[in-house]
Amino acid sequence: MREPLLRLGLPRWEFDPHFDLNYHLPQISLPAPGSQLELQRLVGDMMSLPLDHAHPLWRIYNVENYQGGCALVPVLHHCIADGLALVQVFVGDD
């Protein structure tokens, strides 16, 4: 997403000629013991950091060492999806 010159007008979608999937799917590891508390702290820290507007505005972190397995933590700009509709995308519709 690109902001218009001098922020006059609406942002627009733009093709990223340097797209690198590895940037968008980073792997990180929780400190031991890898409990829900450590994951919650990590997610809180991640959500306080702005997304880099030089890249497409999404990342999905593969968090290793979470309760003996892993967790996926999606970070998306609200311009991609927002609210209850986005929650339904991730949890499914039983």
N, C-alpha and C positions, 0 to 999 in steps of 0.2 A: 504494500500500500504506500502510495506517495502522496505527500501533502502538496497542494498547489502552490505555485510561486507566490510569495508574500501572504500565504494562507488565505488567498482570495478564491472562493469557490469550494467545491467538495473534493475530498481525497479521491484518488482513483487507484484501481488495481493495475499493477505493472508486472510484466514477465521478468523473472530474475535469471539473467543469462549465466550467472555464476552459482546457481543453486547447488548446494552440497547437502545431501541427505544426512551425512554424519553430523553436521551442525545441528540438525533438528531432532536427532535421536541420541542425545548424549547419555553416557552411562556414568552413574555415580554410586557410591557405596555408603551405607549408614555406618556410624560407629557402633561397636558392640554395646549392648546386646542386640541391637536392631529391633527394638520394640516399637509399638505404635506411638509412644511418646517421642522417640527420636524422629520417626517419620513426620509426625505433626510439626515438630520444630523445624525440620528441613523444609517442609511445604510452606510454612509461615515465612521462612527466610526467602524462599524462591518467589513467593507471591508479592514480596515487597520490592523486587527488582523489576525495572521496566524492561520490556522486550526491545531488542535492537531494531530500529526502523530501517537499518541497512539490509535486513534479511526479512523474508516472509515472517509474519507475526504469529508463529506457533513453534512449540517445541514439545516433545514427549520424552520425559526423562525415564530411563530404566534405572530404578533404584534397587541396587543389590543389597544383600544382607538384611532383608526385612523378614523377620520371623522365620528364618530358615529358607526363604525363597526370595522373591523380588516383588516390586510394586511398580506400576506405571503411573506417572504423574503428568497429565497433560497441562500445558500452559498455553492458553490461546487468548489472543486479543479479542475483545468483545465485538469488534467489527466482523469477525468471522462467524461467531455464533454467540448468543447470549441467553441467559435465563433458563427457564424450565425446558425449552426445546433442546438446549445443549445437554442438560442433565439427562434427558431421555435418550439422546444419542449414545451416551456413555453407559448407562445402566440398562438399556434395552426396555422393551415393553412386554412384560410378562402377561 
